[in-house]
Amino acid sequence: MTLLRLELILVFVLKRNPHRKVIRIIKLLKIAGLVLALFSAPWAQTLDKFKSDLLNLTNSGQKAEAGLPRPSLLDAAVDEKSYVVGPGDILLLNLLGELNYNYQITITPEGTAFIPSVGSVQVSGLTLKQAKEKMIVKVLTRYKGVEVTVTLIGLREFVVSVVGEVQEPGIYPARASQRVVDLIYQAKGLAKGASKRNIQVKRRDGTVLWVDFEKFQRAGDYKRNPYLLEGDVIFVPVRQKEIGRLGIYGAVRLPGEFEFCPGDSLFDLIELGQGVRDDALLEEAELQRLNPDGSTQTIKLNLSELYASNPGPQNIPLQPEDRVFIRFKPNPYAQAEATILGEIKLPGSYPIQEGKTKLTDLVSLAGGFAPTASLVEAQMYRTNSANLPDSDMMRLIQASPGSLKPDEFEYLKSRQSGTPGRVSVDFVRLFQQKEFSQDRLLRDGDSVYVPAPSLVVNVAGQVVRSGLVPYSKGLSATEYVKLAGGYSGQANKGKIYLVKRGSGEWTRLGGKQEIEPGDTIWIPMRPDRNFWNTFKDIVLTVGSIATTYFVIDQATK
């Protein structure tokens, strides 16, 4: 309307003043009016409809995408020969040829697949392969000259019960792509004392499957970790601790004892031990079997044949309480080593040659002693040394305390207080005084420890406050005893011992022995003196002498 008014005004002006510019403006206004009329008429409505259709097309595409089945997390591609079809599974049926159609088919709660223009096909309980074949045959009875394909595009959901020894028993949602172990994890894992190898899956048709949770964890074995079905009940029993065990020892990666599971074989037990080591002597393994009468039977095994037959007839079935022993190969190239720690410039373990490398060589390999090293207190240990039998030691241990002589009692105490495996070495004489008679040949596993100065002396035995007292150069044993509170009432003051820290040597104080940091001053207990026993011994001795004198006197008359 505004343009029309403007045009009328310009026409009126043109009659009064017919100028070319005014004529051009009137023509432009007419063109503008035609454009506005075009978009204000049905053309404008058509454009709006096009915009609306475009928006609806986008929304419908989004809805169609939202209607597709949610993708499942799979540990492997679905095997059509073993996957069992059930209500809720989604299949895609494609027809190619004279007809080109595709249908998305959801298996009904009754277990049927409804195919448009064809009819229903009962597929629940069939394997995916069987269901595909049955549906294709049904379609080809209706349509000729077409290619038919059936594809699983969505997995069904259902519920499974988890009961027994789990952290949170209950009913849990599951999908056909999940396995038993997945539901155990959903139940927060196994409870303390639960069986790991005798878990059962009870199915609606009465079938019972055995699940081996431990073998799946140790060896990644899926054979005893099946896929789930509708209505499954997972039962986790209590583990039997006293009976029903298997053991594997020696040259395996993870030796130990495991629960027995029905159907266990030799190869299963080796897999539980995570396989044999590279240094296993496969030709010389043994199976120890407990017979019903309590006797033990030894069965020789050749694991090379077991692996060669993969696993074949050598994979013998196992029984509860079986034990398998796999020997190690002899290793002539094993590297021997010794360790030196403490106040050393380069502490650590060093390769040695048994029978050739000496203690001085080891110290040299480690860069020598640090300035703070206390050679007086340094010690050498041989941890793999055999415990040599000591018949006299055993006699003293088995004897009653009252029957021991004082010296025997002291020897027993010194042996029992000693450090097992300590090698007698005087580091001061060897490294400062160069007395190489103190040098020692090293063996595999030997260790040397060089401490910093302890600056204490241990006062033990019959003192008021036994323990560590500060070291002070030049102090006597009596002065150290005073620092420990003095002698107790039972102290044997005339028999005091000094135990050297480095060598463990026991010496009786009384001379001018130097007391050094780390030494031990030991004050024994005074032996009990029974007056009546002493008097009785004197009387018996005098009587014996008198009797002897009387006999001799009578014989000479």
Secondary structure as GFF3:
##gff-version 3
##sequence-region A 1 557
A	DSSP	alpha_helix	2	16	.	.	.	ID=ss1
A	DSSP	alpha_helix	20	40	.	.	.	ID=ss2
A	DSSP	alpha_helix	42	66	.	.	.	ID=ss3
A	DSSP	beta_strand	90	97	.	.	.	ID=ss4
A	DSSP	beta_strand	101	106	.	.	.	ID=ss5
A	DSSP	beta_strand	112	115	.	.	.	ID=ss6
A	DSSP	beta_strand	119	122	.	.	.	ID=ss7
A	DSSP	alpha_helix	128	140	.	.	.	ID=ss8
A	DSSP	beta_strand	146	154	.	.	.	ID=ss9
A	DSSP	beta_strand	157	164	.	.	.	ID=ss10
A	DSSP	beta_strand	170	175	.	.	.	ID=ss11
A	DSSP	alpha_helix	180	186	.	.	.	ID=ss12
A	DSSP	beta_strand	199	202	.	.	.	ID=ss13
A	DSSP	beta_strand	208	211	.	.	.	ID=ss14
A	DSSP	alpha_helix	213	219	.	.	.	ID=ss15
A	DSSP	beta_strand	233	236	.	.	.	ID=ss16
A	DSSP	beta_strand	245	250	.	.	.	ID=ss17
A	DSSP	beta_strand	256	259	.	.	.	ID=ss18
A	DSSP	alpha_helix	266	272	.	.	.	ID=ss19
A	DSSP	beta_strand	280	290	.	.	.	ID=ss20
A	DSSP	beta_strand	296	301	.	.	.	ID=ss21
A	DSSP	alpha_helix	303	309	.	.	.	ID=ss22
A	DSSP	three_ten_helix	312	314	.	.	.	ID=ss23
A	DSSP	beta_strand	323	328	.	.	.	ID=ss24
A	DSSP	beta_strand	337	342	.	.	.	ID=ss25
A	DSSP	beta_strand	348	351	.	.	.	ID=ss26
A	DSSP	alpha_helix	359	365	.	.	.	ID=ss27
A	DSSP	three_ten_helix	375	377	.	.	.	ID=ss28
A	DSSP	beta_strand	379	382	.	.	.	ID=ss29
A	DSSP	alpha_helix	391	398	.	.	.	ID=ss30
A	DSSP	three_ten_helix	401	403	.	.	.	ID=ss31
A	DSSP	alpha_helix	406	417	.	.	.	ID=ss32
A	DSSP	beta_strand	422	423	.	.	.	ID=ss33
A	DSSP	alpha_helix	427	431	.	.	.	ID=ss34
A	DSSP	three_ten_helix	436	438	.	.	.	ID=ss35
A	DSSP	beta_strand	446	450	.	.	.	ID=ss36
A	DSSP	beta_strand	456	461	.	.	.	ID=ss37
A	DSSP	beta_strand	467	470	.	.	.	ID=ss38
A	DSSP	alpha_helix	477	483	.	.	.	ID=ss39
A	DSSP	beta_strand	497	499	.	.	.	ID=ss40
A	DSSP	beta_strand	506	508	.	.	.	ID=ss41
A	DSSP	beta_strand	520	523	.	.	.	ID=ss42
A	DSSP	alpha_helix	531	556	.	.	.	ID=ss43
###
